[in-house]
Amino acid sequence: MTAAEFSDNQWPLPPETIELNNDEVHLWLVNAGSEDFPQDFLALSLSEDERDRAARFKFEKDRRLYIASHAALRLLLANYLRLAEGPIRFVSGPHGKPALAPPLAADGLEFNLSHSHAAAVVAFARRTAVGVDVEFAKRNFAFDEVARRFFTAGEVAALFELPQQRQREAFFKCWTSKEAFLKAKGTGLSGKLDEVKIKLAADQRVQINADVPGWSLTGLTPGVDYEGALVVQGDPRQARCYRWEPPHTAAHR
């Protein structure tokens, strides 16, 4: 299994105590392909429904990804909410976006989870909507067909005007940006994909910009061959990035 490759500079281990301020977004990268992640231990953090769903996955890699990412979400939520014990219950919005159920919702903690291949990213903010998306940029993926179906005419033109060696990167940056907008707004696949602008930066890397009133977009690099995007409601917030490990794994480093 190919796991995400982490940069210690961008995704370091967290400090002993974490405080999420109102002007911040916290992002946690989960290396779900790590053999150090004990699946049985992590599964104890899941609800009965989540354990049942995990058991139904046909492939072991998909089961590992689901268990690790959803356990990380629940354990991180418990940490931010200062919960020593007790279940964390969720409610779903009109289009399926999960949120904390009362009375925990009164804390104002917003979150979003995305996972792909062997990596997951969990985003947290206070009293503002947040959406995150991560995708494994498959090298043999026929992105041109998907772009022509889901991108606007302007986006398609900008994508294929890029040097050919940059087009795959541009597609996944554009796609994750659009998905992050949908997730932040809570509209799901029924929502309209916001238009973004694709261009080459001075260092020849692809840059995605968006002019969507009331929302801010930030690009992410979760690992080699991964692309990601973060969207928050309102002005940009300071993003603090951390690498997540199971509690007992981190304790023995």
C-alpha atoms as an extended CHARMM CRD file, in Angstrom:
* protein
*
       253  EXT
         1         1  MET       CA              0.0000000000        0.0000000000        0.0000000000  PROA      1               0.0000000000
         2         2  THR       CA              1.2790000000        3.4520000000       -0.8940000000  PROA      2               0.0000000000
         3         3  ALA       CA              0.9690000000        5.8370000000        2.0430000000  PROA      3               0.0000000000
         4         4  ALA       CA              1.0540000000        9.5980000000        1.9160000000  PROA      4               0.0000000000
         5         5  GLU       CA              4.5220000000       11.0990000000        2.1690000000  PROA      5               0.0000000000
         6         6  PHE       CA              4.5610000000       13.7950000000        4.8220000000  PROA      6               0.0000000000
         7         7  SER       CA              6.5960000000       16.9520000000        5.1160000000  PROA      7               0.0000000000
         8         8  ASP       CA              7.6600000000       17.5260000000        8.7360000000  PROA      8               0.0000000000
         9         9  ASN       CA              7.7680000000       21.2460000000        8.0130000000  PROA      9               0.0000000000
        10        10  GLN       CA              4.1800000000       21.5230000000        6.8400000000  PROA      10              0.0000000000
        11        11  TRP       CA              2.5360000000       18.7540000000        8.8780000000  PROA      11              0.0000000000
        12        12  PRO       CA              4.4830000000       18.4150000000       12.1690000000  PROA      12              0.0000000000
        13        13  LEU       CA              3.3340000000       16.5480000000       15.2360000000  PROA      13              0.0000000000
        14        14  PRO       CA              1.1930000000       18.8040000000       17.4600000000  PROA      14              0.0000000000
        15        15  PRO       CA              2.2200000000       20.4350000000       20.7370000000  PROA      15              0.0000000000
        16        16  GLU       CA              1.0340000000       18.7890000000       23.9480000000  PROA      16              0.0000000000
        17        17  THR       CA             -1.9030000000       21.1820000000       24.3050000000  PROA      17              0.0000000000
        18        18  ILE       CA             -4.0370000000       22.4810000000       21.4480000000  PROA      18              0.0000000000
        19        19  GLU       CA             -6.2390000000       25.5550000000       21.5640000000  PROA      19              0.0000000000
        20        20  LEU       CA             -8.3980000000       26.4400000000       18.5420000000  PROA      20              0.0000000000
        21        21  ASN       CA             -8.8190000000       30.2000000000       18.3970000000  PROA      21              0.0000000000
        22        22  ASN       CA            -11.6470000000       31.9380000000       16.5490000000  PROA      22              0.0000000000
        23        23  ASP       CA             -9.2900000000       33.2820000000       13.8760000000  PROA      23              0.0000000000
        24        24  GLU       CA             -7.7590000000       29.8830000000       13.0650000000  PROA      24              0.0000000000
        25        25  VAL       CA             -8.4270000000       26.7020000000       11.1420000000  PROA      25              0.0000000000
        26        26  HSD       CA             -6.7240000000       23.5200000000       12.3200000000  PROA      26              0.0000000000
        27        27  LEU       CA             -5.9080000000       20.8730000000        9.7220000000  PROA      27              0.0000000000
        28        28  TRP       CA             -4.8960000000       17.3350000000       10.6230000000  PROA      28              0.0000000000
        29        29  LEU       CA             -3.2760000000       14.9300000000        8.1800000000  PROA      29              0.0000000000
        30        30  VAL       CA             -3.9110000000       11.2320000000        8.8130000000  PROA      30              0.0000000000
        31        31  ASN       CA             -1.5500000000        8.6810000000        7.2510000000  PROA      31              0.0000000000
        32        32  ALA       CA             -4.2170000000        5.9960000000        7.0270000000  PROA      32              0.0000000000
        33        33  GLY       CA             -1.8900000000        3.6150000000        5.2120000000  PROA      33              0.0000000000
        34        34  SER       CA              0.5120000000        3.4010000000        8.1300000000  PROA      34              0.0000000000
        35        35  GLU       CA              1.0470000000       -0.1060000000        9.4570000000  PROA      35              0.0000000000
        36        36  ASP       CA              1.5890000000        1.4710000000       12.8950000000  PROA      36              0.0000000000
        37        37  PHE       CA             -2.1080000000        2.3150000000       13.1510000000  PROA      37              0.0000000000
        38        38  PRO       CA             -3.7860000000       -0.4760000000       15.1680000000  PROA      38              0.0000000000
        39        39  GLN       CA             -7.1090000000       -1.0470000000       13.4830000000  PROA      39              0.0000000000
        40        40  ASP       CA             -8.7730000000       -2.8890000000       16.3820000000  PROA      40              0.0000000000
        41        41  PHE       CA             -7.8320000000       -0.1140000000       18.8060000000  PROA      41              0.0000000000
        42        42  LEU       CA             -9.0540000000        2.6280000000       16.4660000000  PROA      42              0.0000000000
        43        43  ALA       CA            -12.3150000000        0.8210000000       15.7570000000  PROA      43              0.0000000000
        44        44  LEU       CA            -13.2210000000        1.1410000000       19.4490000000  PROA      44              0.0000000000
        45        45  SER       CA            -13.6480000000        4.8800000000       18.8540000000  PROA      45              0.0000000000
        46        46  LEU       CA            -16.2860000000        4.3610000000       16.1660000000  PROA      46              0.0000000000
        47        47  SER       CA            -20.0280000000        4.0780000000       16.5630000000  PROA      47              0.0000000000
        48        48  GLU       CA            -21.6980000000        0.7290000000       16.0050000000  PROA      48              0.0000000000
        49        49  ASP       CA            -22.9890000000        1.9160000000       12.6240000000  PROA      49              0.0000000000
        50        50  GLU       CA            -19.4880000000        2.9990000000       11.5980000000  PROA      50              0.0000000000
        51        51  ARG       CA            -17.9970000000       -0.3520000000       12.6080000000  PROA      51              0.0000000000
        52        52  ASP       CA            -20.6800000000       -2.1270000000       10.5940000000  PROA      52              0.0000000000
        53        53  ARG       CA            -19.9230000000        0.0140000000        7.5760000000  PROA      53              0.0000000000
        54        54  ALA       CA            -16.1820000000       -0.5960000000        7.9230000000  PROA      54              0.0000000000
        55        55  ALA       CA            -16.7700000000       -4.3340000000        7.9810000000  PROA      55              0.0000000000
        56        56  ARG       CA            -18.6170000000       -4.1610000000        4.6560000000  PROA      56              0.0000000000
        57        57  PHE       CA            -15.6920000000       -2.7810000000        2.6670000000  PROA      57              0.0000000000
        58        58  LYS       CA            -14.4450000000       -5.3020000000        0.1350000000  PROA      58              0.0000000000
        59        59  PHE       CA            -10.8100000000       -4.1890000000        0.1410000000  PROA      59              0.0000000000
        60        60  GLU       CA             -8.5770000000       -3.9870000000        3.2050000000  PROA      60              0.0000000000
        61        61  LYS       CA             -7.0650000000       -0.6380000000        2.1320000000  PROA      61              0.0000000000
        62        62  ASP       CA            -10.5220000000        0.9560000000        1.9990000000  PROA      62              0.0000000000
        63        63  ARG       CA            -11.4230000000       -0.4610000000        5.4110000000  PROA      63              0.0000000000
        64        64  ARG       CA             -8.1630000000        0.8880000000        6.9060000000  PROA      64              0.0000000000
        65        65  LEU       CA             -8.7650000000        4.3080000000        5.4070000000  PROA      65              0.0000000000
        66        66  TYR       CA            -12.3120000000        4.5010000000        6.7530000000  PROA      66              0.0000000000
        67        67  ILE       CA            -11.4170000000        3.3230000000       10.2640000000  PROA      67              0.0000000000
        68        68  ALA       CA             -8.3490000000        5.5480000000       10.6380000000  PROA      68              0.0000000000
        69        69  SER       CA             -9.9960000000        8.7030000000        9.2870000000  PROA      69              0.0000000000
        70        70  HSD       CA            -13.2340000000        8.3820000000       11.2520000000  PROA      70              0.0000000000
        71        71  ALA       CA            -11.4380000000        7.4070000000       14.4500000000  PROA      71              0.0000000000
        72        72  ALA       CA             -9.1750000000       10.4450000000       14.0470000000  PROA      72              0.0000000000
        73        73  LEU       CA            -12.2270000000       12.6640000000       13.6140000000  PROA      73              0.0000000000
        74        74  ARG       CA            -13.9100000000       11.3610000000       16.7590000000  PROA      74              0.0000000000
        75        75  LEU       CA            -10.7580000000       11.4600000000       18.9090000000  PROA      75              0.0000000000
        76        76  LEU       CA             -9.9080000000       14.9690000000       17.7600000000  PROA      76              0.0000000000
        77        77  LEU       CA            -13.4590000000       16.1560000000       18.3970000000  PROA      77              0.0000000000
        78        78  ALA       CA            -13.2810000000       14.7450000000       21.9190000000  PROA      78              0.0000000000
        79        79  ASN       CA            -10.0340000000       16.6450000000       22.4590000000  PROA      79              0.0000000000
        80        80  TYR       CA            -11.3880000000       19.9760000000       21.2190000000  PROA      80              0.0000000000
        81        81  LEU       CA            -14.6090000000       19.5160000000       23.1990000000  PROA      81              0.0000000000
        82        82  ARG       CA            -12.6910000000       18.4560000000       26.3290000000  PROA      82              0.0000000000
        83        83  LEU       CA            -14.7140000000       15.2530000000       26.5810000000  PROA      83              0.0000000000
        84        84  ALA       CA            -13.2860000000       12.5880000000       28.8380000000  PROA      84              0.0000000000
        85        85  GLU       CA            -15.9830000000       10.0850000000       27.8970000000  PROA      85              0.0000000000
        86        86  GLY       CA            -19.4250000000        9.8140000000       26.3740000000  PROA      86              0.0000000000
        87        87  PRO       CA            -20.6460000000        9.4060000000       22.7980000000  PROA      87              0.0000000000
        88        88  ILE       CA            -20.2710000000       12.0400000000       20.1280000000  PROA      88              0.0000000000
        89        89  ARG       CA            -23.4400000000       12.1800000000       18.0790000000  PROA      89              0.0000000000
        90        90  PHE       CA            -23.8990000000       13.8040000000       14.6990000000  PROA      90              0.0000000000
        91        91  VAL       CA            -26.7910000000       15.2800000000       12.7600000000  PROA      91              0.0000000000
        92        92  SER       CA            -26.9440000000       15.6950000000        8.9860000000  PROA      92              0.0000000000
        93        93  GLY       CA            -27.7770000000       18.8550000000        7.0840000000  PROA      93              0.0000000000
        94        94  PRO       CA            -30.2750000000       18.9310000000        4.1930000000  PROA      94              0.0000000000
        95        95  HSD       CA            -27.6330000000       17.5260000000        1.8220000000  PROA      95              0.0000000000
        96        96  GLY       CA            -25.8930000000       15.1920000000        4.2480000000  PROA      96              0.0000000000
        97        97  LYS       CA            -23.1430000000       17.3890000000        5.6970000000  PROA      97              0.0000000000
        98        98  PRO       CA            -22.4670000000       16.1290000000        9.2500000000  PROA      98              0.0000000000
        99        99  ALA       CA            -22.4660000000       18.4430000000       12.2620000000  PROA      99              0.0000000000
       100       100  LEU       CA            -22.4030000000       17.9880000000       16.0160000000  PROA      100             0.0000000000
       101       101  ALA       CA            -25.7580000000       17.1950000000       17.5930000000  PROA      101             0.0000000000
       102       102  PRO       CA            -27.0680000000       19.1670000000       20.5880000000  PROA      102             0.0000000000
       103       103  PRO       CA            -25.9000000000       19.8640000000       23.2240000000  PROA      103             0.0000000000
       104       104  LEU       CA            -22.3450000000       19.6300000000       21.8290000000  PROA      104             0.0000000000
       105       105  ALA       CA            -23.2950000000       21.9060000000       18.9440000000  PROA      105             0.0000000000
       106       106  ALA       CA            -23.5030000000       24.8260000000       21.3830000000  PROA      106             0.0000000000
       107       107  ASP       CA            -19.6870000000       24.8940000000       21.4580000000  PROA      107             0.0000000000
       108       108  GLY       CA            -19.6760000000       26.2640000000       17.8970000000  PROA      108             0.0000000000
       109       109  LEU       CA            -17.0870000000       23.7510000000       16.6910000000  PROA      109             0.0000000000
       110       110  GLU       CA            -17.3080000000       23.1250000000       12.9350000000  PROA      110             0.0000000000
       111       111  PHE       CA            -15.4940000000       20.3000000000       11.1690000000  PROA      111             0.0000000000
       112       112  ASN       CA            -15.0880000000       18.5320000000        7.8640000000  PROA      112             0.0000000000
       113       113  LEU       CA            -13.3760000000       15.3140000000        6.7620000000  PROA      113             0.0000000000
       114       114  SER       CA            -12.0250000000       14.1480000000        3.4210000000  PROA      114             0.0000000000
       115       115  HSD       CA            -10.0610000000       11.0280000000        2.5310000000  PROA      115             0.0000000000
       116       116  SER       CA             -8.5780000000        9.4660000000       -0.5720000000  PROA      116             0.0000000000
       117       117  HSD       CA             -6.3610000000        6.4310000000       -1.2520000000  PROA      117             0.0000000000
       118       118  ALA       CA             -4.2190000000        6.3500000000        1.9210000000  PROA      118             0.0000000000
       119       119  ALA       CA             -4.5490000000        9.8670000000        3.3310000000  PROA      119             0.0000000000
       120       120  ALA       CA             -7.2040000000       11.8570000000        5.1450000000  PROA      120             0.0000000000
       121       121  VAL       CA             -7.4650000000       15.4990000000        6.1690000000  PROA      121             0.0000000000
       122       122  VAL       CA             -9.7200000000       16.7670000000        8.9650000000  PROA      122             0.0000000000
       123       123  ALA       CA            -10.4560000000       20.4950000000        9.3140000000  PROA      123             0.0000000000
       124       124  PHE       CA            -11.7420000000       22.3160000000       12.4180000000  PROA      124             0.0000000000
       125       125  ALA       CA            -12.9110000000       25.8950000000       12.9200000000  PROA      125             0.0000000000
       126       126  ARG       CA            -15.0990000000       27.7840000000       15.3830000000  PROA      126             0.0000000000
       127       127  ARG       CA            -18.4010000000       29.3830000000       14.4400000000  PROA      127             0.0000000000
       128       128  THR       CA            -17.7960000000       29.3680000000       10.7010000000  PROA      128             0.0000000000
       129       129  ALA       CA            -18.5040000000       26.8560000000        7.9610000000  PROA      129             0.0000000000
       130       130  VAL       CA            -15.5160000000       24.8820000000        6.7300000000  PROA      130             0.0000000000
       131       131  GLY       CA            -14.9700000000       22.4120000000        3.8930000000  PROA      131             0.0000000000
       132       132  VAL       CA            -11.9240000000       20.3640000000        2.9400000000  PROA      132             0.0000000000
       133       133  ASP       CA            -11.1800000000       18.0170000000        0.0730000000  PROA      133             0.0000000000
       134       134  VAL       CA             -8.1920000000       15.7930000000       -0.6830000000  PROA      134             0.0000000000
       135       135  GLU       CA             -7.6380000000       13.6330000000       -3.7440000000  PROA      135             0.0000000000
       136       136  PHE       CA             -4.9630000000       11.1620000000       -4.7740000000  PROA      136             0.0000000000
       137       137  ALA       CA             -3.8280000000       12.3820000000       -8.2020000000  PROA      137             0.0000000000
       138       138  LYS       CA             -3.8440000000        9.1040000000      -10.1060000000  PROA      138             0.0000000000
       139       139  ARG       CA             -1.3360000000        9.1490000000      -12.9220000000  PROA      139             0.0000000000
       140       140  ASN       CA             -3.4940000000        7.0800000000      -15.2930000000  PROA      140             0.0000000000
       141       141  PHE       CA             -6.7600000000        8.9090000000      -14.5550000000  PROA      141             0.0000000000
       142       142  ALA       CA             -8.5720000000       10.2080000000      -17.6730000000  PROA      142             0.0000000000
       143       143  PHE       CA             -9.0430000000       13.6890000000      -16.2310000000  PROA      143             0.0000000000
       144       144  ASP       CA             -9.7090000000       15.3520000000      -19.5860000000  PROA      144             0.0000000000
       145       145  GLU       CA            -13.0860000000       13.6040000000      -19.9150000000  PROA      145             0.0000000000
       146       146  VAL       CA            -14.1470000000       14.5980000000      -16.3990000000  PROA      146             0.0000000000
       147       147  ALA       CA            -12.9950000000       18.1910000000      -16.9090000000  PROA      147             0.0000000000
       148       148  ARG       CA            -15.0590000000       18.5980000000      -20.0690000000  PROA      148             0.0000000000
       149       149  ARG       CA            -18.1140000000       17.2570000000      -18.2530000000  PROA      149             0.0000000000
       150       150  PHE       CA            -17.9320000000       19.1990000000      -14.9740000000  PROA      150             0.0000000000
       151       151  PHE       CA            -15.7420000000       22.2690000000      -15.5520000000  PROA      151             0.0000000000
       152       152  THR       CA            -16.9160000000       25.5200000000      -17.0980000000  PROA      152             0.0000000000
       153       153  ALA       CA            -15.8380000000       26.4180000000      -20.6310000000  PROA      153             0.0000000000
       154       154  GLY       CA            -13.3750000000       28.9530000000      -19.2230000000  PROA      154             0.0000000000
       155       155  GLU       CA            -11.8560000000       26.4340000000      -16.8360000000  PROA      155             0.0000000000
       156       156  VAL       CA            -11.5030000000       23.8290000000      -19.5710000000  PROA      156             0.0000000000
       157       157  ALA       CA             -9.8110000000       26.3450000000      -21.8540000000  PROA      157             0.0000000000
       158       158  ALA       CA             -7.4150000000       27.4530000000      -19.0970000000  PROA      158             0.0000000000
       159       159  LEU       CA             -6.6490000000       23.8390000000      -18.1720000000  PROA      159             0.0000000000
       160       160  PHE       CA             -5.6590000000       22.7560000000      -21.6760000000  PROA      160             0.0000000000
       161       161  GLU       CA             -3.6860000000       25.9330000000      -22.3570000000  PROA      161             0.0000000000
       162       162  LEU       CA             -1.2400000000       24.8280000000      -19.6620000000  PROA      162             0.0000000000
       163       163  PRO       CA              1.8620000000       22.7890000000      -20.5230000000  PROA      163             0.0000000000
       164       164  GLN       CA              0.8310000000       19.1510000000      -20.7940000000  PROA      164             0.0000000000
       165       165  GLN       CA              2.9960000000       18.1260000000      -17.8370000000  PROA      165             0.0000000000
       166       166  ARG       CA              1.0230000000       20.5240000000      -15.5950000000  PROA      166             0.0000000000
       167       167  GLN       CA             -2.4850000000       19.5830000000      -16.6760000000  PROA      167             0.0000000000
       168       168  ARG       CA             -2.9890000000       16.6400000000      -14.3080000000  PROA      168             0.0000000000
       169       169  GLU       CA             -1.8800000000       18.7710000000      -11.3340000000  PROA      169             0.0000000000
       170       170  ALA       CA             -4.1780000000       21.5870000000      -12.4730000000  PROA      170             0.0000000000
       171       171  PHE       CA             -7.1670000000       19.2820000000      -12.8470000000  PROA      171             0.0000000000
       172       172  PHE       CA             -6.8960000000       17.8970000000       -9.3170000000  PROA      172             0.0000000000
       173       173  LYS       CA             -6.2600000000       21.3410000000       -7.8050000000  PROA      173             0.0000000000
       174       174  CYS       CA             -9.3330000000       22.6500000000       -9.5990000000  PROA      174             0.0000000000
       175       175  TRP       CA            -11.4480000000       19.6240000000       -8.6690000000  PROA      175             0.0000000000
       176       176  THR       CA            -10.5570000000       19.6850000000       -4.9740000000  PROA      176             0.0000000000
       177       177  SER       CA            -11.2400000000       23.4270000000       -4.8490000000  PROA      177             0.0000000000
       178       178  LYS       CA            -14.7190000000       22.9460000000       -6.2610000000  PROA      178             0.0000000000
       179       179  GLU       CA            -15.4270000000       20.0170000000       -3.9350000000  PROA      179             0.0000000000
       180       180  ALA       CA            -14.2490000000       22.0080000000       -0.9010000000  PROA      180             0.0000000000
       181       181  PHE       CA            -16.7050000000       24.7790000000       -1.8130000000  PROA      181             0.0000000000
       182       182  LEU       CA            -19.5730000000       22.2880000000       -2.0520000000  PROA      182             0.0000000000
       183       183  LYS       CA            -18.6600000000       20.7280000000        1.2850000000  PROA      183             0.0000000000
       184       184  ALA       CA            -18.2560000000       24.0550000000        3.0670000000  PROA      184             0.0000000000
       185       185  LYS       CA            -21.6090000000       25.2850000000        1.8050000000  PROA      185             0.0000000000
       186       186  GLY       CA            -23.2400000000       21.9720000000        2.6690000000  PROA      186             0.0000000000
       187       187  THR       CA            -24.8300000000       21.6290000000       -0.7550000000  PROA      187             0.0000000000
       188       188  GLY       CA            -23.1750000000       18.3420000000       -1.6920000000  PROA      188             0.0000000000
       189       189  LEU       CA            -23.2970000000       17.0860000000       -5.2550000000  PROA      189             0.0000000000
       190       190  SER       CA            -26.6510000000       18.8250000000       -5.7530000000  PROA      190             0.0000000000
       191       191  GLY       CA            -24.9310000000       22.2120000000       -5.5500000000  PROA      191             0.0000000000
       192       192  LYS       CA            -23.4580000000       24.2780000000       -8.3370000000  PROA      192             0.0000000000
       193       193  LEU       CA            -19.7040000000       23.9390000000       -8.7990000000  PROA      193             0.0000000000
       194       194  ASP       CA            -18.1610000000       27.3660000000       -8.2180000000  PROA      194             0.0000000000
       195       195  GLU       CA            -15.9710000000       28.7070000000      -10.9850000000  PROA      195             0.0000000000
       196       196  VAL       CA            -12.2750000000       29.0540000000      -10.2450000000  PROA      196             0.0000000000
       197       197  LYS       CA             -9.3390000000       30.5210000000      -12.1350000000  PROA      197             0.0000000000
       198       198  ILE       CA             -6.4030000000       28.3670000000      -13.2320000000  PROA      198             0.0000000000
       199       199  LYS       CA             -2.9680000000       29.8700000000      -13.9240000000  PROA      199             0.0000000000
       200       200  LEU       CA              0.7390000000       29.2090000000      -13.6090000000  PROA      200             0.0000000000
       201       201  ALA       CA              2.5430000000       30.9450000000      -10.7370000000  PROA      201             0.0000000000
       202       202  ALA       CA              6.0180000000       32.4130000000      -11.0810000000  PROA      202             0.0000000000
       203       203  ASP       CA              7.5850000000       29.1220000000       -9.9400000000  PROA      203             0.0000000000
       204       204  GLN       CA              5.6590000000       27.2950000000      -12.6960000000  PROA      204             0.0000000000
       205       205  ARG       CA              3.3670000000       25.5600000000      -10.2230000000  PROA      205             0.0000000000
       206       206  VAL       CA             -0.3440000000       25.6460000000      -10.8580000000  PROA      206             0.0000000000
       207       207  GLN       CA             -2.2890000000       28.2200000000       -8.8600000000  PROA      207             0.0000000000
       208       208  ILE       CA             -6.0530000000       28.1890000000       -8.2790000000  PROA      208             0.0000000000
       209       209  ASN       CA             -7.9120000000       31.3820000000       -7.3700000000  PROA      209             0.0000000000
       210       210  ALA       CA            -11.6080000000       31.8980000000       -6.7190000000  PROA      210             0.0000000000
       211       211  ASP       CA            -13.7350000000       35.0130000000       -6.4510000000  PROA      211             0.0000000000
       212       212  VAL       CA            -16.7160000000       33.6610000000       -4.5210000000  PROA      212             0.0000000000
       213       213  PRO       CA            -18.3710000000       36.3230000000       -2.3350000000  PROA      213             0.0000000000
       214       214  GLY       CA            -18.3370000000       35.4040000000        1.3460000000  PROA      214             0.0000000000
       215       215  TRP       CA            -15.9000000000       32.4840000000        1.0130000000  PROA      215             0.0000000000
       216       216  SER       CA            -12.1290000000       31.9850000000        1.0630000000  PROA      216             0.0000000000
       217       217  LEU       CA            -10.0870000000       29.2920000000       -0.7010000000  PROA      217             0.0000000000
       218       218  THR       CA             -6.6590000000       27.9410000000        0.2810000000  PROA      218             0.0000000000
       219       219  GLY       CA             -4.7430000000       25.2150000000       -1.5490000000  PROA      219             0.0000000000
       220       220  LEU       CA             -3.2120000000       22.3000000000        0.3810000000  PROA      220             0.0000000000
       221       221  THR       CA             -0.4300000000       19.8120000000       -0.3300000000  PROA      221             0.0000000000
       222       222  PRO       CA             -1.2320000000       16.7270000000        1.7750000000  PROA      222             0.0000000000
       223       223  GLY       CA              1.6050000000       14.6520000000        0.3150000000  PROA      223             0.0000000000
       224       224  VAL       CA              3.3650000000       13.4880000000       -2.8290000000  PROA      224             0.0000000000
       225       225  ASP       CA              0.7540000000       12.8260000000       -5.5560000000  PROA      225             0.0000000000
       226       226  TYR       CA             -2.0230000000       14.3520000000       -3.4220000000  PROA      226             0.0000000000
       227       227  GLU       CA             -3.8460000000       17.6210000000       -3.9670000000  PROA      227             0.0000000000
       228       228  GLY       CA             -6.1950000000       19.3470000000       -1.5500000000  PROA      228             0.0000000000
       229       229  ALA       CA             -8.1730000000       22.4940000000       -0.8420000000  PROA      229             0.0000000000
       230       230  LEU       CA             -9.6800000000       24.2780000000        2.1460000000  PROA      230             0.0000000000
       231       231  VAL       CA            -12.6790000000       26.6250000000        2.0550000000  PROA      231             0.0000000000
       232       232  VAL       CA            -13.9440000000       28.7100000000        4.9800000000  PROA      232             0.0000000000
       233       233  GLN       CA            -16.8230000000       31.1070000000        5.2170000000  PROA      233             0.0000000000
       234       234  GLY       CA            -15.7300000000       34.7280000000        5.4570000000  PROA      234             0.0000000000
       235       235  ASP       CA            -12.1690000000       36.0280000000        5.3580000000  PROA      235             0.0000000000
       236       236  PRO       CA             -9.1770000000       33.6540000000        5.2810000000  PROA      236             0.0000000000
       237       237  ARG       CA             -8.1490000000       32.2600000000        8.6550000000  PROA      237             0.0000000000
       238       238  GLN       CA             -4.7000000000       31.2710000000        9.8000000000  PROA      238             0.0000000000
       239       239  ALA       CA             -4.2380000000       27.5850000000        9.0200000000  PROA      239             0.0000000000
       240       240  ARG       CA             -2.2890000000       25.4600000000       11.4890000000  PROA      240             0.0000000000
       241       241  CYS       CA             -1.3360000000       22.0540000000       10.1000000000  PROA      241             0.0000000000
       242       242  TYR       CA             -0.5930000000       18.9800000000       12.2030000000  PROA      242             0.0000000000
       243       243  ARG       CA              0.0900000000       15.2970000000       11.6540000000  PROA      243             0.0000000000
       244       244  TRP       CA             -2.2580000000       13.0160000000       13.5940000000  PROA      244             0.0000000000
       245       245  GLU       CA             -1.2310000000        9.7930000000       15.2730000000  PROA      245             0.0000000000
       246       246  PRO       CA             -3.2580000000        7.4950000000       17.5420000000  PROA      246             0.0000000000
       247       247  PRO       CA             -2.8000000000        8.4450000000       21.2290000000  PROA      247             0.0000000000
       248       248  HSD       CA             -0.8530000000        5.3590000000       22.2750000000  PROA      248             0.0000000000
       249       249  THR       CA              1.3130000000        5.4990000000       19.1150000000  PROA      249             0.0000000000
       250       250  ALA       CA              2.3380000000        9.1080000000       19.7570000000  PROA      250             0.0000000000
       251       251  ALA       CA              3.0840000000        8.3240000000       23.4190000000  PROA      251             0.0000000000
       252       252  HSD       CA              5.8000000000        5.8490000000       22.4490000000  PROA      252             0.0000000000
       253       253  ARG       CA              7.6810000000        8.0840000000       20.0020000000  PROA      253             0.0000000000
